[in-house]
């Protein structure tokens, strides 16, 4: 997968998580926890793109 697409996907995922957070919390609180939301987006992106082989045991 081209790196540009991956960055676009990361940005999109982060924007979606921030939008969801803003639905549930005031913007001031969402801004306060933005580093945690950003880290969550990076972890989700890693999980999405690095799915282990199903034949491997966990």
C-alpha positions as CSV (number, residue, x, y, z in Angstrom):
1,X,0.0,0.0,0.0
2,X,1.4,3.4,-0.9
3,X,2.5,5.5,2.1
4,X,0.3,8.4,1.0
5,X,-2.8,6.3,1.4
6,X,-1.7,5.2,4.8
7,X,-1.3,8.8,6.0
8,X,-4.6,9.7,4.5
9,X,-6.2,6.8,6.3
10,X,-4.5,7.7,9.6
11,X,-5.8,11.3,9.3
12,X,-9.3,10.1,8.4
13,X,-9.3,7.7,11.4
14,X,-8.2,10.5,13.7
15,X,-10.8,12.9,12.4
16,X,-13.5,10.3,12.9
17,X,-12.4,9.6,16.5
18,X,-12.3,13.3,17.3
19,X,-15.8,13.8,15.8
20,X,-17.2,11.0,17.9
21,X,-15.5,12.4,21.0
22,X,-17.0,15.8,20.3
23,X,-20.5,14.2,20.1
24,X,-20.0,12.8,23.6
25,X,-17.9,15.5,25.4
26,X,-17.5,19.2,25.3
27,X,-14.9,20.4,22.8
28,X,-12.6,21.7,25.7
29,X,-12.4,18.2,27.1
30,X,-11.9,16.6,23.7
31,X,-9.0,19.0,23.2
32,X,-7.6,18.0,26.6
33,X,-7.6,14.3,25.7
34,X,-6.5,14.7,22.1
35,X,-3.1,13.1,22.7
36,X,-4.8,9.9,23.9
37,X,-7.2,10.0,21.0
38,X,-4.3,10.4,18.6
39,X,-2.5,7.5,20.2
40,X,-5.7,5.4,19.9
41,X,-6.0,6.2,16.2
42,X,-2.4,5.1,15.6
43,X,-2.9,1.9,17.5
44,X,-6.1,1.1,15.5
45,X,-4.3,1.9,12.2
46,X,-1.5,-0.6,13.2
47,X,-4.1,-3.2,14.1
48,X,-5.9,-2.7,10.8
49,X,-2.8,-3.0,8.7
50,X,-0.8,-5.6,10.6
51,X,-3.3,-8.4,11.0
52,X,-1.4,-11.6,11.9
53,X,-1.6,-14.7,9.9
54,X,-4.7,-16.7,11.0
55,X,-2.6,-19.9,11.1
56,X,-0.4,-18.5,13.9
57,X,-1.3,-19.0,17.5
58,X,-1.8,-15.9,19.6
